[in-house]
Amino acid sequence: MKVLGIDIGGSGVKGAIVDTELGELVSERHRIPTPHPAKPEAVAKTVQKVVQHFKWEGIMGCGFPAVVQHGIARTASNIDKSWIDTNVEELFSNLTKCKTHVLNDADAAGIAEMRCGGGKNKSGVVVMITVGTGIGSGLFMDGMLYPNTEFGQFLLEGDIAEKYAADSVRKEKDLSWKKWGKRLNKYLNHLEMLVWPDLIIVGGGVSKKFEKFSKYLHINAEIQPAQLKNEAGIIGAAIAASEALT
């Protein structure tokens, strides 16, 4: 089945047409910078531009950087606070005229990795973390998703964890890979203490540079970079939509 997958991030809104059975892109990825401030109307219009780029009229899945319950955003850590209690599915559907399913962006990336990437056929507890502007998370038990975990929001070093260990912090503070890797290691040790995963998959933009910081990560769980790299969010959103809307 072909579905348009869209991944809404802090820096960019990315989309592509996905073959949900193969779990791969069947079009070039199209990216538009996330508007600032990232308010509902502005982001919705950006999503509409992605839809128009592909001349898309079918089902659409969107990974969204917030806790999403039944299509409604409940948090807004890296987007404008006006998103809270907004029905994101209704907003996007009405503007694009596409039947839309919306879920947490890290949950979407995790679904892709569990179906088509490093978590495929993996039993036990698997945590997917997406490391970029913030830190998102997806928690799976024997392949089943427990949605909206938000493990980037627990306290670490006197603040929420993503403000200590996100990739945006590395860039802002001009940290070396070693210094930042030690920060990420501290985060992962705290995460491991909370849920004792069998596998942690590291996604987001840093997954492409895993070898630069992996030697500074010392945890009990198996750890590996996302196999689908930055495409995971797009693929997972499309797979989730295909299952929710058909």
C-alpha positions as CSV (number, residue, x, y, z in Angstrom):
1,M,0.0,0.0,0.0
2,K,1.2,3.5,-0.8
3,V,0.9,6.1,1.9
4,L,2.3,9.6,2.3
5,G,4.4,9.7,5.4
6,I,5.3,13.1,7.0
7,D,7.8,13.7,9.9
8,I,7.3,17.0,11.7
9,G,10.5,18.0,13.5
10,G,11.9,21.0,15.2
11,S,13.9,22.1,12.2
12,G,12.1,20.6,9.2
13,V,8.9,19.0,7.9
14,K,9.9,16.0,5.8
15,G,7.7,13.9,3.6
16,A,7.8,11.0,1.1
17,I,5.6,8.4,-0.4
18,V,6.1,5.0,1.4
19,D,5.4,1.4,0.3
20,T,4.1,0.3,3.7
21,E,4.5,-3.4,2.9
22,L,8.2,-3.1,2.0
23,G,8.8,-0.4,4.6
24,E,10.7,1.9,2.2
25,L,10.4,5.2,0.4
26,V,9.2,5.0,-3.2
27,S,9.7,8.8,-3.9
28,E,12.4,11.3,-3.1
29,R,12.2,12.9,0.3
30,H,10.9,16.5,0.3
31,R,11.9,18.8,3.1
32,I,10.6,22.3,4.1
33,P,12.0,24.2,7.1
34,T,9.7,24.2,10.1
35,P,8.2,27.7,10.5
36,H,9.0,29.8,13.5
37,P,7.1,30.3,15.6
38,A,5.8,26.7,15.0
39,K,2.1,27.6,15.6
40,P,-0.7,25.3,14.3
41,E,-1.8,27.3,11.3
42,A,1.8,27.8,10.1
43,V,2.8,24.2,10.5
44,A,-0.5,23.0,8.9
45,K,0.2,25.2,5.9
46,T,3.7,23.7,5.6
47,V,2.2,20.2,5.7
48,Q,-0.2,21.3,3.0
49,K,2.8,22.3,0.9
50,V,4.4,18.9,1.3
51,V,1.1,17.3,0.2
52,Q,0.8,19.6,-2.8
53,H,4.4,18.8,-3.8
54,F,3.5,15.1,-4.2
55,K,0.0,15.9,-5.6
56,W,-1.2,13.5,-3.0
57,E,-4.9,12.7,-2.5
58,G,-4.7,9.4,-0.5
59,I,-4.1,8.4,3.2
60,M,-1.4,10.4,5.1
61,G,0.4,9.6,8.3
62,C,2.2,12.3,10.4
63,G,4.8,11.9,13.2
64,F,4.3,14.9,15.5
65,P,6.6,16.1,18.3
66,A,4.2,15.9,21.2
67,V,2.1,13.5,23.2
68,V,-0.8,12.6,20.9
69,Q,-4.0,11.1,22.3
70,H,-6.7,10.2,19.8
71,G,-5.3,12.8,17.4
72,I,-5.1,15.6,20.0
73,A,-1.8,17.1,21.1
74,R,-1.3,17.1,24.8
75,T,2.2,18.6,25.1
76,A,4.4,21.1,23.3
77,S,8.0,20.8,24.4
78,N,9.7,21.8,21.1
79,I,6.7,23.5,19.3
80,D,4.5,26.5,20.2
81,K,2.4,26.0,23.3
82,S,-0.7,26.9,21.3
83,W,-0.7,23.3,20.1
84,I,-1.8,21.9,23.4
85,D,-5.3,20.5,23.1
86,T,-5.4,21.1,19.3
87,N,-6.9,18.3,17.3
88,V,-4.0,17.8,14.9
89,E,-5.6,15.1,12.9
90,E,-8.7,17.3,12.2
91,L,-6.6,20.4,11.4
92,F,-4.4,18.5,8.9
93,S,-7.3,16.6,7.4
94,N,-9.4,19.6,6.8
95,L,-6.6,21.6,5.2
96,T,-5.1,18.9,3.0
97,K,-8.4,17.0,2.3
98,C,-6.4,13.8,3.1
99,K,-7.5,11.2,5.6
100,T,-4.9,11.6,8.3
101,H,-3.5,9.7,11.2
102,V,-1.2,11.5,13.7
103,L,1.0,10.0,16.3
104,N,4.1,10.9,18.4
105,D,7.1,11.3,16.1
106,A,9.4,9.0,18.2
107,D,6.7,6.4,18.3
108,A,6.5,6.6,14.5
109,A,10.3,6.1,14.2
110,G,10.1,3.2,16.6
111,I,7.4,1.5,14.7
112,A,9.5,1.6,11.5
113,E,12.6,0.2,13.3
114,M,10.5,-2.6,14.9
115,R,8.9,-3.6,11.6
116,C,11.7,-3.0,9.2
117,G,14.9,-2.2,11.0
118,G,17.1,-3.2,14.0
119,G,14.2,-4.1,16.2
120,K,12.6,-6.6,13.7
121,N,11.7,-9.9,15.4
122,K,13.2,-8.6,18.7
123,S,11.5,-9.8,21.8
124,G,11.6,-8.2,25.2
125,V,11.9,-4.5,26.0
126,V,13.2,-2.2,23.2
127,V,13.5,1.6,23.5
128,M,13.9,3.8,20.5
129,I,15.3,7.2,21.1
130,T,15.3,10.0,18.6
131,V,18.1,12.5,19.2
132,G,17.8,15.9,17.5
133,T,16.3,19.2,18.5
134,G,15.1,17.3,21.6
135,I,15.0,13.7,22.7
136,G,12.0,11.5,21.8
137,S,11.3,8.0,22.8
138,G,9.3,4.9,21.8
139,L,8.9,1.9,24.2
140,F,8.1,-1.5,22.9
141,M,7.4,-4.8,24.7
142,D,7.6,-7.9,22.4
143,G,7.0,-5.6,19.4
144,M,4.0,-3.9,20.9
145,L,4.1,-0.1,21.4
146,Y,3.4,1.6,24.7
147,P,2.7,5.1,23.3
148,N,3.8,8.6,24.4
149,T,6.5,7.7,26.9
150,E,8.4,11.0,26.6
151,F,11.7,9.8,28.1
152,G,13.4,13.0,27.0
153,Q,11.4,14.9,29.7
154,F,12.7,13.2,32.9
155,L,15.0,15.3,35.2
156,L,18.8,15.0,34.6
157,E,21.5,17.3,36.0
158,G,18.9,19.8,37.3
159,D,16.9,20.2,34.1
160,I,14.9,18.0,31.7
161,A,17.1,15.5,30.0
162,E,16.8,16.7,26.5
163,K,18.2,20.1,27.5
164,Y,21.3,18.3,28.7
165,A,21.8,15.6,26.1
166,A,20.0,16.5,22.8
167,D,22.0,17.0,19.6
168,S,20.9,20.6,19.6
169,V,22.8,21.1,22.9
170,R,26.0,19.6,21.3
171,K,25.7,22.1,18.5
172,E,24.7,25.1,20.7
173,K,27.6,24.5,23.2
174,D,30.0,23.4,20.5
175,L,30.8,20.2,22.4
176,S,33.2,17.6,21.1
177,W,31.8,14.2,20.3
178,K,33.6,12.9,23.4
179,K,32.1,15.5,25.7
180,W,28.6,15.1,24.2
181,G,28.9,11.3,24.1
182,K,29.5,11.3,27.9
183,R,26.4,13.4,28.3
184,L,24.4,11.0,26.2
185,N,25.9,8.1,28.2
186,K,24.7,9.6,31.4
187,Y,21.2,10.0,29.9
188,L,21.2,6.4,28.7
189,N,22.3,5.0,32.1
190,H,19.4,6.9,33.7
191,L,17.0,5.6,31.1
192,E,18.3,2.0,31.7
193,M,17.7,2.4,35.4
194,L,14.1,3.2,34.7
195,V,13.0,0.5,32.2
196,W,15.9,-2.0,31.9
197,P,15.6,-2.5,28.1
198,D,17.2,-5.4,26.2
199,L,17.9,-3.1,23.2
200,I,18.2,0.7,22.8
201,I,18.1,2.0,19.2
202,V,19.5,5.5,18.6
203,G,17.7,7.4,15.9
204,G,17.5,11.0,14.7
205,G,20.1,12.9,12.8
206,V,23.0,11.6,15.0
207,S,22.3,8.0,13.9
208,K,24.3,8.8,10.8
209,K,27.4,9.6,12.9
210,F,27.0,6.8,15.5
211,E,30.7,5.8,15.2
212,K,31.8,9.3,16.4
213,F,30.2,8.8,19.9
214,S,29.4,5.2,20.4
215,K,32.7,4.4,22.1
216,Y,31.6,6.7,24.9
217,L,28.4,4.8,25.6
218,H,28.7,2.2,28.4
219,I,25.4,0.5,29.3
220,N,24.2,-3.0,30.0
221,A,21.7,-3.1,27.1
222,E,22.6,-3.8,23.5
223,I,22.8,-0.4,21.7
224,Q,22.7,0.2,18.0
225,P,22.0,3.0,15.5
226,A,18.7,3.2,13.7
227,Q,19.0,1.2,10.4
228,L,16.5,3.5,8.7
229,K,18.3,6.7,9.8
230,N,16.3,9.9,9.2
231,E,13.7,8.0,7.1
232,A,12.4,6.1,10.1
233,G,9.9,8.8,11.2
234,I,8.4,9.0,7.7
235,I,8.2,5.2,7.2
236,G,6.7,4.6,10.7
237,A,4.1,7.4,10.3
238,A,3.0,5.8,7.0
239,I,2.8,2.3,8.4
240,A,0.8,3.5,11.4
241,A,-1.6,5.3,9.1
242,S,-2.1,2.3,6.9
243,E,-3.0,0.2,9.9
244,A,-5.2,2.8,11.6
245,L,-7.2,4.0,8.6
246,T,-7.7,0.9,6.5
